[in-house]
Amino acid sequence: MLENSVIMVLIILIINIVYVTFFTIRMILTLKGYRYLAASISMIEIVIYVVGLGLVLDNLDKIQNLIAYAVGYGIGVIVGMKIEEKLAIGYITVNVITADYKNNNLSKRIREKGFGVTDWMAQGLEGDRMALQILTPRKYELKLYDTIKQLDPKAFIIAYEPKTIHGGFWVKSVKKGRLFRDAEK
């Protein structure tokens, strides 16, 4: 009897981890505009959900099943987020403010690494600054942060996900598969 109880808890835990992982990934895909992929995942997700919930509702008298359901939900959120981090879907825009405005070295070095950079002079509390805007696929986000920090440890960095991208050299390079090709050699 105890063995069946442990097996039931493990099944409910695993089902809910898988369900919530699919749910998290589907939600992220939906927010990023991947409608058809998100819809496909939702069909699998709902089958898993119904099976898991059915097991819990059929055994409501056993609190360990409800606990397994809740723990599986929490773990599923974490697993889904980790998978999404590895997939690195979408793009990131990084704004950088640097005191390196005289020789524009930071912009040049970042461009040499294959990133598209738009820069302009800016005025900060402590005087002249250089403002940079860099757009990159999320899979290169950490590489970009490391590059900036190596070149200018005092640079101010802020990043966000753009909703729409249109035009410019960068979009053309991505479509032609040229972005980062030379920088990775």
Secondary structure, DSSP 8 states (H G I E B T S, - for coil): -HHHHHHHHHHHHHHHHHHHHHHHHHHHHHHTT-HHHHHHHHHHHHHHHHHHHHHHHHTTT-HHHHHHHHHHHHHHHHHHHHHHHHHT-SEEEEEEEES--SS-HHHHHHHHTT-EEEEEEEEETTEEEEEEEEEEEGGGHHHHHHHHHHH-TT-EEEEE--S----HHHHHHHHTT-TTTTTT-
